[in-house]
C-alpha cells in the first residue's frame, strides 16, 4: 500500500510540473501588446491553472497522509511481530532489527545494529548458522535450522532460524533472518526423552524382576510338589491299609487328601503360569479331534457337575472336526472353563459346551453357563492374574490364575479367547483355534 501511494504522489507531482511548463511556454512574449480581451482570457486560464494546482496539492497531501499511515502500520507490524526480524549485510553485521528480536536476545535495538549476528549465537553452534547460510547462497532457496542463541545475561535460548535473501533499496543483497523461540518445545522434548529413558530402564528392571519371579515360582513349585506327592501317597496308603482306619482316622485322612489334592492343583497352576511367563513351556501342535476331546472332558467333569447339582451337555458332532492344538493343553483349557462354569453357576443350573465355525478356517468352542453373570467392570478385569471372576468375597476356592493360563495357552496355540456376559443371565466363555485336516491327511507338524 505504501509503494502505491508513493508512486501516485510522484505521478501527480510530475503532472503539475509538466502543466506549469506548458502554460509558461504558451504565454505571449509581449504582454503589453495584448488586447483587453486577450488579457481577460489569460487571467481566466491562470485562475483555472491555479485551481488545478490546488486540487493536485490536496491530492498530494492526501496521498502523503496515506503514505505516513501505511508506513506507521508497517512499522507497528514489524516491531510488534511475535517473531524476531533481522536484516544482515553481506559482512555479517546486523543492519536492522525489530523490537521482538531485541527482546528475544535481551538487549536494546541499538545494541543489535552494527554488531555481528554470530556474536549472539552460541559458539559451539555457529557452524550450524554458517552451513545454513552457505546452503542458502548456493541454492537460492530459503533455509531453516535450529540452534541456540545467547541472551545478554549469558542464558542460552533455543530458536528456529529462517534465512532468505533479498535486495535493499540500493540493490545490494541482504540476508533476512527470522527468529522464533522454541525453547519450551525443546525442553519438553528433552524431558520426554529423559522420561522415555527412565521408563525403558524401569521396564528392564521390571522384566528382570518378573523373570526372577517366574524362575522362583518354577523352582518353588517343583520343590513343593515333591513332598506333597509323598504326603498324598502315604495318606492313600494309610486309607487303603489294614486294619481299616477308624471313622475319626478316616475323617482326618479325608481332610489330608482333600487339602493335598487342592494344594497340588494350585501348585500346578502356578507352575504352568511360571513356565509360560519364563518362555520355557513348549507345545506340540497337531490335528486334534474335538469329538474325542469332548468325550474325555465329559468323563472327567461329569462327577464334579453331579456333585454340584449342575446339568452339563456337550454338543454332538455330525462330522469329524479337527483343530490345530496341543492335546494336553487343549484339554486343560476346556476343563478349566467348564470347572469355572460349574463353580460359579446357580443351584440346579446348566452348562452347555458347543462348537461353531464363525469364520472360514476357524473353530469356536463355547462354554455357556446360567450363573449370575458379570458386569462390564468385572469383564474388564478378567484374564488378569489372581482375579477370581468377581468372586473375591465368595466361598469358592481358587487362585484366580486359571483364566490367565487359559489365555496364554490359547494364544500359544495361535488362537483367541474371549467372553460375553450379562448380569442375571449367565456368561459365555469361548476360544477359537485354526481348523485342521484329519490326522490321516494332515501334513507332518512343523519341528
C-alpha positions in Angstrom: 0.0 0.0 0.0 2.8 2.5 0.8 4.6 1.8 -2.6 1.4 2.5 -4.5 0.7 5.8 -2.5 4.3 7.0 -3.1 4.1 6.2 -6.8 0.8 8.1 -7.1 2.3 11.2 -5.4 5.2 11.2 -7.8 2.9 10.9 -10.8 0.8 13.9 -9.6 3.9 16.0 -8.9 5.3 15.4 -12.3 1.9 16.2 -13.9 1.8 19.5 -12.1 5.3 20.4 -13.2 4.6 19.5 -16.9 1.4 21.5 -16.9 3.1 24.6 -15.4 5.9 24.5 -18.0 3.3 24.1 -20.8 1.4 27.2 -19.6 4.6 29.3 -19.4 5.5 28.3 -22.9 2.1 29.4 -24.2 2.4 32.9 -22.7 2.8 35.7 -25.3 6.3 37.3 -25.3 4.9 40.8 -25.4 2.2 41.1 -22.6 1.7 44.9 -23.1 0.7 44.4 -26.7 -2.2 42.2 -25.7 -5.7 43.4 -26.1 -8.1 43.6 -23.1 -10.0 40.6 -24.3 -6.7 38.6 -24.6 -5.7 39.7 -21.1 -9.1 38.5 -19.6 -8.7 35.2 -21.4 -5.2 34.8 -20.0 -6.3 35.7 -16.4 -9.1 33.1 -16.7 -6.6 30.4 -17.8 -4.3 31.3 -14.9 -7.2 31.0 -12.5 -8.1 27.6 -13.9 -4.5 26.6 -13.7 -4.3 27.8 -10.0 -7.4 25.7 -9.2 -5.9 22.7 -10.8 -2.7 23.1 -8.9 -4.6 23.5 -5.6 -6.5 20.3 -6.4 -3.3 18.5 -7.1 -1.7 19.8 -3.9 -4.7 18.5 -2.0 -4.3 15.1 -3.6 -0.6 15.2 -2.8 -1.4 15.9 0.9 -3.9 13.1 1.0 -1.5 10.6 -0.6 1.2 11.8 1.8 -1.1 11.2 4.8 -2.0 7.8 3.4 1.7 7.0 2.9 2.5 8.0 6.5 -0.4 5.9 7.9 0.7 2.9 5.9 4.3 3.4 7.0 3.3 3.6 10.6 1.2 0.5 10.3 4.1 -1.3 8.7 6.5 -0.4 11.5 3.9 -1.4 14.1 3.6 -4.8 12.4 7.4 -5.1 12.0 8.2 -4.1 15.6 5.4 -5.9 17.4 5.6 -9.2 15.4 5.7 -12.3 17.6 9.0 -13.3 16.0 12.3 -11.5 15.7 13.3 -10.0 12.4 16.9 -9.1 11.5 18.4 -7.7 8.3 22.0 -8.8 8.0 24.5 -7.3 5.5 27.0 -9.2 3.4 29.7 -8.7 6.0 27.5 -10.4 8.7 26.6 -7.2 10.5 23.1 -6.6 11.7 21.6 -3.6 9.7 18.1 -3.6 11.1 16.2 -5.4 14.0 12.7 -5.2 15.3 11.7 -4.9 19.0 10.9 -8.6 19.2 14.4 -9.6 18.2 15.8 -7.2 20.8 13.5 -8.6 23.4 14.3 -12.2 22.5 18.1 -11.6 22.9 17.6 -9.4 26.0 19.3 -6.3 24.6 18.2 -2.9 23.2 17.7 -2.5 19.5 20.6 -0.1 19.3 22.9 -2.8 20.7 22.0 -5.1 17.9 22.6 -2.8 15.0 26.1 -2.8 13.5 27.1 -5.9 15.5 27.9 -9.4 14.0 25.0 -11.8 14.2 27.4 -14.5 15.1 28.1 -12.6 18.4 24.6 -13.7 19.6 24.9 -17.4 18.6 26.4 -20.0 20.9 29.9 -20.6 19.8 29.6 -24.3 19.5 26.7 -23.9 17.2 27.9 -21.1 14.9 28.8 -23.7 12.3 25.1 -24.6 12.0 24.4 -21.0 11.1 27.2 -20.7 8.6 26.3 -24.0 7.0 22.7 -22.9 6.7 23.8 -19.6 5.1 26.1 -21.4 2.7 23.2 -23.6 1.6 21.1 -20.5 1.0 23.7 -18.9 -1.1 24.3 -22.0 -3.2 20.6 -22.9 -3.8 18.9 -19.5 -3.5 16.1 -21.3 -1.6 15.1 -20.3 2.0 16.7 -22.4 4.7 15.7 -23.2 8.3 17.8 -24.5 11.1 17.6 -24.9 14.9 20.3 -23.5 17.2 21.0 -21.8 20.5 21.4 -18.0 20.8 22.9 -16.1 23.7 20.9 -13.5 25.7 22.6 -10.6 27.3 22.9 -12.4 30.7 24.5 -15.4 29.1 21.4 -17.6 29.1 21.2 -20.0 26.1 17.9 -20.0 24.3 16.8 -22.4 21.6 15.4 -20.7 18.4 14.3 -21.7 14.9 16.2 -19.6 12.4 14.8 -19.0 8.9 17.1 -17.4 6.3 16.2 -15.8 3.0 17.9 -13.3 0.6 16.6 -10.1 -0.8 17.8 -6.7 -2.0 17.7 -3.3 -0.3 16.6 -0.1 -1.9 20.1 0.3 -3.4 20.0 -3.1 -5.0 22.5 -4.6 -2.5 21.9 -8.2 -1.4 21.0 -8.6 2.2 20.0 -11.5 4.5 16.6 -11.6 6.0 16.6 -13.6 9.3 13.5 -14.7 11.3 14.0 -15.9 14.9 11.3 -18.0 16.6 11.6 -19.0 20.3 11.3 -22.9 20.5 13.0 -23.3 23.9 9.8 -24.6 25.6 9.3 -27.1 22.8 13.0 -28.2 23.1 12.8 -28.6 26.9 9.6 -30.6 26.6 11.3 -32.9 24.0 14.3 -33.3 26.3 12.0 -34.0 29.3 10.1 -36.6 27.2 13.3 -38.3 26.1 14.5 -38.4 29.7 11.1 -39.8 30.8 11.3 -42.4 28.0 14.8 -43.4 29.1 13.6 -43.8 32.7 10.6 -45.8 31.5 12.9 -48.0 29.5 15.2 -48.6 32.4 12.2 -49.2 34.7 10.8 -51.7 32.2 14.1 -53.5 32.0 14.2 -53.7 35.8 10.6 -54.9 35.9 11.2 -57.5 33.2 14.2 -58.7 35.1 12.3 -58.9 38.3 9.4 -60.7 36.5 11.8 -63.2 35.1 13.3 -63.8 38.5 9.8 -64.2 39.9 9.0 -66.8 37.3 12.2 -68.6 37.9 11.5 -68.6 41.7 7.9 -69.8 41.2 9.0 -72.5 38.9 11.7 -73.8 41.2 9.5 -73.5 44.3 6.6 -75.3 42.6 8.9 -78.2 41.8 10.3 -78.2 45.3 6.7 -78.1 46.8 5.3 -80.8 44.5 7.8 -83.5 45.5 7.0 -83.6 49.3 3.3 -83.0 48.6 3.2 -86.1 46.3 4.8 -88.1 49.2 2.2 -86.8 51.6 -0.7 -87.8 49.3 0.9 -91.1 48.6 1.3 -92.1 52.2 -2.3 -90.8 53.0 -3.7 -93.1 50.3 -1.7 -96.0 51.6 -3.0 -95.3 55.1 -6.6 -95.1 53.8 -6.2 -98.5 52.0 -4.1 -100.1 54.7 -5.1 -102.9 57.1 -6.7 -102.7 59.6 -9.0 -100.1 58.1 -8.9 -96.6 59.6 -11.4 -95.8 62.3 -14.1 -93.2 61.5 -12.1 -90.5 63.2 -8.9 -91.5 61.4 -10.8 -91.7 58.0 -12.1 -88.1 58.6 -8.6 -86.9 59.2 -7.3 -88.8 56.1 -10.1 -87.2 54.0 -9.0 -83.8 55.1 -5.4 -84.6 54.3 -6.3 -85.9 50.9 -8.8 -83.1 50.1 -6.3 -80.4 51.1 -3.4 -82.1 49.4 -5.1 -82.5 46.1 -6.3 -78.9 46.2 -2.8 -77.7 47.0 -1.4 -79.8 44.2 -3.8 -78.2 41.8 -2.8 -74.7 42.9 0.9 -75.6 42.6 0.3 -77.0 39.1 -1.5 -73.8 38.0 1.3 -71.6 39.4 3.9 -73.8 37.7 2.1 -73.5 34.4 2.0 -69.7 34.6 5.6 -69.6 35.7 6.7 -71.8 32.7 4.6 -69.7 30.3 6.0 -66.3 31.5 9.6 -67.6 31.5 9.2 -68.9 28.0 10.0 -72.5 29.0 6.7 -74.1 28.1 6.7 -75.8 24.8 3.7 -77.1 22.9 3.3 -79.8 20.3 0.7 -78.6 17.8 -1.1 -81.3 15.7 -4.6 -82.0 14.4 -6.7 -82.9 17.4 -10.3 -84.4 17.2 -12.7 -82.2 19.1 -15.3 -85.0 19.5 -12.7 -87.3 21.2 -11.5 -84.4 23.4 -15.1 -83.6 24.4 -15.7 -87.2 25.4 -12.5 -87.2 27.6 -13.6 -83.9 29.2 -17.1 -85.1 29.8 -15.9 -88.2 31.6 -13.6 -86.1 33.8 -16.0 -83.3 34.6 -19.3 -85.2 35.0 -18.7 -86.3 38.7 -18.0 -82.7 39.7 -21.1 -81.4 37.8 -23.3 -84.0 39.5 -21.8 -83.2 42.9 -22.8 -79.6 42.5 -26.2 -80.3 41.0 -25.3 -78.9 37.6 -26.6 -80.4 34.4 -23.9 -80.4 31.7 -24.3 -81.1 28.0 -21.8 -81.4 25.1 -23.0 -80.7 21.5 -22.7 -83.7 19.2 -20.7 -83.7 16.0 -22.3 -84.5 12.7 -18.9 -84.7 11.0 -15.3 -85.1 12.3 -13.8 -81.8 13.4 -10.1 -81.3 14.0 -8.2 -78.3 15.3 -4.5 -77.4 15.3 -3.6 -77.7 19.0 -1.6 -79.3 21.7 -3.6 -82.3 23.0 -2.9 -81.9 26.7 -3.2 -78.1 26.8 -6.4 -78.1 24.8 -8.0 -80.5 27.3 -6.6 -78.3 30.1 -8.3 -75.2 28.7 -11.7 -76.9 28.2 -11.6 -78.4 31.7 -10.7 -75.1 33.2 -13.6 -73.2 31.5 -16.1 -75.9 32.4 -14.9 -76.1 36.0 -15.4 -72.3 36.3 -18.9 -72.6 34.7 -19.8 -75.2 37.3 -18.2 -73.4 40.3 -19.9 -70.1 39.7 -23.3 -71.4 38.4 -26.7 -71.2 40.1 -28.1 -74.1 42.1 -29.5 -76.7 39.6 -28.0 -74.6 36.8 -26.8 -75.8 33.4 -23.6 -75.7 31.4 -23.6 -76.2 27.6 -20.5 -76.8 25.6 -20.9 -76.1 21.9 -18.8 -75.8 18.8 -19.3 -73.5 15.8 -17.4 -72.0 12.8 -17.7 -68.2 13.0 -15.3 -67.7 10.1 -13.7 -69.8 7.4 -10.8 -71.9 8.7 -11.7 -71.2 12.4 -13.5 -73.3 15.1 -15.0 -71.7 18.2 -15.6 -73.8 21.3 -18.0 -72.1 23.7 -19.0 -72.8 27.3 -22.3 -71.3 28.4 -23.5 -71.2 32.0 -26.6 -70.0 33.8 -24.7 -68.2 36.6 -25.1 -64.7 37.9 -23.2 -63.1 35.0 -20.5 -60.4 35.2 -20.8 -56.6 35.0 -18.8 -54.6 32.4 -16.4 -53.6 35.1 -15.7 -57.2 36.1 -15.4 -58.2 32.4 -12.6 -55.6 32.0 -10.7 -57.3 34.9 -10.8 -60.8 33.5 -7.7 -62.7 32.3 -5.6 -60.9 34.9 -3.6 -62.9 37.5 -5.4 -63.6 40.8 -8.7 -62.2 39.6 -11.4 -64.7 40.6 -14.2 -63.8 38.2 -15.5 -61.2 40.6 -16.0 -63.8 43.4 -13.4 -62.3 45.7 -15.8 -62.3 48.7 -17.4 -65.7 47.8 -16.7 -69.1 49.4 -15.3 -70.7 46.2 -11.7 -71.8 46.3 -9.2 -70.9 43.6 -6.1 -69.0 42.8 -7.6 -66.6 40.2 -4.9 -67.6 37.6 -6.8 -70.3 35.7 -8.1 -67.9 33.1 -4.7 -66.3 32.7 -3.2 -69.7 32.0 -6.0 -70.4 29.5 -5.5 -67.2 27.7 -1.7 -67.7 27.4 -2.2 -71.3 26.2 -4.8 -70.4 23.6 -2.5 -67.7 22.3 0.4 -70.1 22.1 -1.8 -72.3 20.0 -2.4 -69.4 17.6 -5.9 -68.9 18.9 -8.1 -66.2 20.5 -10.1 -66.3 23.7 -13.0 -64.0 24.9 -16.2 -63.7 26.9 -19.7 -62.3 26.7 -21.7 -61.9 29.9 -24.9 -60.2 31.2 -25.8 -59.7 34.8 -28.5 -62.2 35.8 -28.3 -64.1 32.5 -25.1 -66.1 32.7 -21.8 -66.0 30.8 -20.3 -67.5 27.7 -16.5 -68.1 27.6 -15.2 -69.1 24.2 -11.9 -69.6 22.4 -11.1 -70.1 18.7 -8.5 -72.3 17.1 -7.5 -73.0 13.5 -9.3 -75.7 11.7 -7.0 -78.7 10.8 -7.2 -81.6 8.4 -7.8 -85.1 9.9 -4.7 -86.8 11.1 -4.6 -89.3 8.3 -4.5 -86.5 5.7 -2.6 -83.9 7.8 0.9 -82.9 7.0 3.6 -83.6 9.5 3.7 -80.9 12.2 6.5 -78.4 12.0 9.5 -79.1 14.1 
